[in-house]
Amino acid sequence: MPDWKKKGNAFLAEGNLDAAVDCYRLAVQQNPDDAYAHLNLGFGLVEQEKFEEAADSLRASIVIDAGIFDSHYLLGKSLTSRGLLTEAVASFGEAISLNPGFEIGHWDMGRALERLGQTDAALDAYRQALVHKPDLAEALVDVSRLSIEREEYAEGLVWADRLKTVDPSNDAGEMLRAQALWGLERYEEALRATDVVMQRGRDDARTWLARGDILFALQRNDDALVAYESALERDPDLVEAITNCGTTLLKLGRGESAIAFFHRASSLKADDPRALYNLAFSLMSSGEYRGSLDIAERALSLHPQDPDLHWNKATCHLLLGELEHGWVEHEWRWKATVLGSKPVKPDFPLPMWTGQQQLHGKSILIAHEQGLGDSIQFVRYTSLLRRAGAANVYVQAPPALQPLFDGIEGCQLLVEGDLLPHIDFYCPMLSLPFAFGTTLATIPASVPYLGSNIDQQNAWRARLGARRGLRVGLAWSGNVNHQNDRNRSISLEEMLDHAPANCQFVSLQKDVREQDQRTLDEHPNLLNFASELHSFADTAALVACMDVIVSVDTSVAHLAGAMGRPLWILLPHQPDWRWMLNREDSPWYPSARLFRQPTVNDWVSVVQRVMAELESLPVTPA
């Protein structure tokens, strides 16, 4: 009688899979209790991609002899191919328990776990595969890729570097290095990694997409746009490249073109909240506020809990002066992901005051939450809290603001970490307008509500010396880490263009950037007291000595406005929500004038107008 199993092995060795499977079927019929006959048939059926039948044969092998690790492993493979991942993981686990050093088993188990969303366990499985075979390229690719996807970029780079050592010609490894280096903000190195794979001839859409992301991070926006467009030439429906084209066009001030790309992305992903948010944001950035609100409303009907869509609505309503609608949406800021550094909600073991609870005779804590300028702007609401009957109003402010706020009538200052007295409620600074239901007509705009020490003012006047013209305080840049710093800050050199001779300029900057320091050195007549501005109380006293303060949108502008000093604010074409639209005054600061860019990035005309108007002002004592 023929030995069908032996014949099947011979056919398999020759590469005749179909004949081998036919022989293994006869071998199972010939000897139904032969576990290896069932195993061989299961193997052949897996190779033929007949996974359900293969699973039956492999289970039969395991029933006869549960100690054959190949049967468990191949059963795991067949179950994985059918999407039965939980069962597959169990089978891979059985195989590994019988053969702990079986590196491919660990790797396949990791892939199944990853598809189940169990990324911690998947990473452990990939690492175990590499313990047993450190040069297993497939596992190195997956452990690096998954680490990068989890934003564990340092670990991803370690594995990608090992892959480069194991297989220097592996393009996937070089691209993983590029992605990890990008995540670590080592952009020049990341760019060189994409250079390597492109020089080898790799020319696919994903490579161009990654290159575009790196160039965008380097603020080489024109080059980034070329890279994204190259990605789309190779894959016209690559949504990430379409979206990134739109984002880059926004950075380049080409809003209408950006909108077209975001429409295209949302048409490909009609229900995707990111695509809809990008479209709403691009419309808002281009001044189409009603259109942006319409898109956000439609998107929220599909994704009612999406915080970024709510934030987009907040910004539109507030810019349009529709404050009562804007404050409601503004409360989503704690969860929004598009704010750069997401604000952290103050956390106290107290109920948050929302305007609904009775305040008479109660104590309330007002907590700093975002930038220094925000606290300066909204600390004004302490007067309303006292008017509402609050017995005690405590203000928690950062150290830089403590000396400035110390003079606010009826307030008691707390330092973060202080033991809290008895307090009934707390409220974050920027939630106060929501709690009070502030409208344009009810903004508390009585200024000054902040002042400065007379002795400090006199000390500054002595330092300033004899008046040599109109005293103009300058603030040209804000926090370099602010999400919108690139648009709202300008260089000192730009600020001083066309400076009139009748002005004595005084820097109000505490922090001076390297480029601006060189300009300061070249203009000795521009007085600079950066090293003497230890707190906002020092800055406030210096501000009080100025005839006018000229500032971009930064904390110095809020300080001057809160003090009721003559204030000229230079605003980008797309301003922060608090300055609203199409007006040269501010309901928040009655002493302020707003000078807006007529078009995106046009600081030249703004500065020319400001300097021309300064030249026409009379010189009067501060």
Buried (B, 14 or more C-beta within 10 A) or exposed (E): EEEBBEBBBBBBEEEBBEBBBBBBBBBBEBBEEBBBBBBBBBBBBBBBEBBEBBBBBBBBBBEBBEEBBBBBBBBBBBBBBEEBBEBBBBBBBBBBEBBEEBBBBBBBBBBBBBBBEBBEBBBBBBBBBBEBBEEBBBBBBBBBBBBBEEEBBEBBBBBBBBBBEBBEEBBBBBBBBBBBBBBBEBBEBBBBBBEBBBEEEBEBBBBBBBBBBBBBBBEBBEBBBBBBBBBBEBBEEBBBBBBBBBBBBBBBBBBEBBBBBBBBBBEBBEEBBBBBBBBBBBBBBBEBBEBBBEBBEEBBEEBEEBBBBBBBBBBBBBBBBBBBBBBBBBBBBBBBEBBEEEBEBBEBEBEBBEBEEEBEEBBBBBBBBBBBBBBBBBBBBBBBBBEBEBEBBBBBBBEBBBBBBBBBEEBEBBEEEEEBEEBBBBBBBBBBBBBBEBBEEBBBBEBBBBBBBEEBBEBBBEEBEEBBBBBBBBBBBBBEEBEBBEBBBBBBBBBBBEBBEBBBBBBBBBEBBEEBBEBBEEBEEBBBBEEEBEBBBBBBBBBBBBBBBBBBBBBBBBBBBBBBBBBBBBBBBBBBBBBBEEEEEBBBBEBBBBBBBEEBEBBEEBBEBBBEBBBEBEEEEB
